Amino acid sequence: MDRSVVPAVAAALALGWLAGAVWVPDALGPLTVLAVAAAFGLRVAGRPTGRAWPAVALVAAWLALGFGGAFWLQAQPFAGLAWVLVVVFLVPLPVVPWLYARSFDDAGPGDLEGRP
Amino acid sequence: MTVLAIVVVLAAGVAWWGARRARSASDYFAAGHQAGAWLVGVAGTAAAVSAFTYVGGPGLFLVTGVGSLWIVLSAPLTGALQCRVVGEPVVELARRHGALTPTELIGARFGRAARAAAALVVVIGCVASGAVQAKAAAVLGESFLGVPGVAAAAIAILATTLYTAAGGMRAGLLADAVQGGVMAAVALALAGAALVAAGGPGEALAAIERARPELLGSFGAMPPPRAFALYLLFCLGTLAQPHYIQKFFFLRSRSELRRLPAILTGALAAMLAVWLGVGVAGTALAAQGRLAVARPDELTPAVMRLLGPWAVLLAGIAVLAALMSTTASFLNLAAAALTRDLPAALGRAAGSVTAGRAATVVIGAAAVVLGVQSERTVALLGVAGWGFSTAALLPVFAIGLAWPRARGGAVAAAIAAGAAVDLALEAVRSQLPPGLEPGLAGAAVGTLVLVGLSWGPMTPLWSARSARAPGTPGGRAPQRQDGS
């Protein structure tokens, strides 16, 4: 995937977020998942190697699971708190930095200024 | 008062140490680009975690319960996200252009107009965020240390100003790292002690469930759209906070980034223990009738008084460390924006280190005056300050640095549009739908402006090619900007 998708995705998410926040508040959960995954994907787009894409997909899947469970358990006092603390917070605490270190690209971020 | 006197003496020592080492602008504003991942990680987290975490966070738990945690639930992601999205390009571009601060980098990449807009935002945002810390210092003085709030705010900010003005980020980085270690250890100790005082985690939660069960659902007493909005604001907002981005300029090499997220995340998780531990314990103690709290900001002080004088002292030291470490970064960034970016944007020579020192003192004084006069709670002030930087700078740091076609004029317009939308919506915050967070709305509008103007036809007014690096059409050679 090349960097030309960056502004298109960013603009679509920005418009979607504004519309959701005003008219469709129930859509903010899925939009949050998409926005965070897209933020991780920003820097992966246009890289010579695609080794970070599985990490981005894993983060998106975990966020979707965490937010979905939180929404499901919102009226359950102990289960809701436990889900949020364990699944959304504690489980990824060591995993995400480890994923970053594993997918760290020594080649650098590549072209940043439109150089040929 | 003894604690504050000791702090001033220690600050004077750090100032003396730093003043002997901060000789060039590179030393003063970027700690000489010589720090490793551990130093930057612990110091960066100390600068990131403000008094908001110790005072505002537990107070917010009292009001909204688990809903308040959505502000910090993105902590597992933010270290990696910052390094991936901002850290990697910032380290690369800072080396290429010789930039020392986030605003200089914007200038080197996008030209004068963008640099001027970013500098104005940084000055406003840093003074406002410094005011949050001054406000927290006032709460600290009145609630923890038994001294008048104005005196506590003035002394705490003065001590920070002293070493920041004298030694810049050479002194600031060292002080932040020590303060970070203290903050993490004290946060864990206070969280544990508070939960024990409330009868243990199980009894504390049971007490809350009996009195206010709605606080313990996944979103507590907060509407889910607002919880998601706060999650996103404090997740993506880390990509736009000048004091977060500043730490990448201190790194000695790009390879340090590999382990930085683990250090950032670990230090942050330890410090956030106080939010959950004191929040849960304090809310339970209030439900049990053992604490009387009139305002959310009074929860942490009330819990500490219940624990005993040792806890009051430790909490006072931790809050002082938190607000000083955060304030140091704000003072330094605002000084750089005033003395280097704004003159450069007007075509004048960048100010000297001496000018930076003078500006630091002026900004510190302004923060104290604004902070002690504000009637808002620390939590509300913290969210507003964070949102302003997010609205103005997220498009440029997240999209602009990832998209080679982003143009200078479009970046300047996006910064202005984002800041204006945030300020306009903050003025009517109480009437907004729960999911419409002003900072995110500003960032969304700024993103649309950036994309629309960069894609559309550009007039010479919007062109920033003349300030671009070699290799871009019409570019010029980069100049070393550290004055060394």
Interface residues (C-beta under 8 A of the other chain):
Chain A: R3 V6 P7 A8 A10 A11 L13 A14 L15 W17 L18 G20 A21 V22 P25 D26 L28 G29 L31 T32 A35 V36 A39 F40 L42 R43 V44 A45 A52 V59 F67 G69 A70 F71 L73 Q74 A75 Q76 P77 F78 G80 L81 W83 V84 L85 V88 F89 P92 L93 P94 V95 V96 P97 W98 L99 Y100 A101 F104 D106 G108 P109 D111 L112 E113 G114 R115 P116
Chain B: V66 L69 L73 S74 A75 P76 L77 G79 A80 L81 C83 R84 V85 E88 P89 E92 L93 R109 L205 E209 P213 E214 L215 L216 G217 S218 F219 P223 P224 P225 F228 A229 Y231 L232 C235 L236 L239 R254 S255 L257 R258 R259 P261 A262 L264 T265 A269 L276 P395 A398 I399 L401 A402 W403 P404 R405 A406 P433 P434 G435 L436 E437 L440 A441 A443 A444 V445 T447 L448 L450 V451 G452 S454 W455 R468 A469 G471 T472
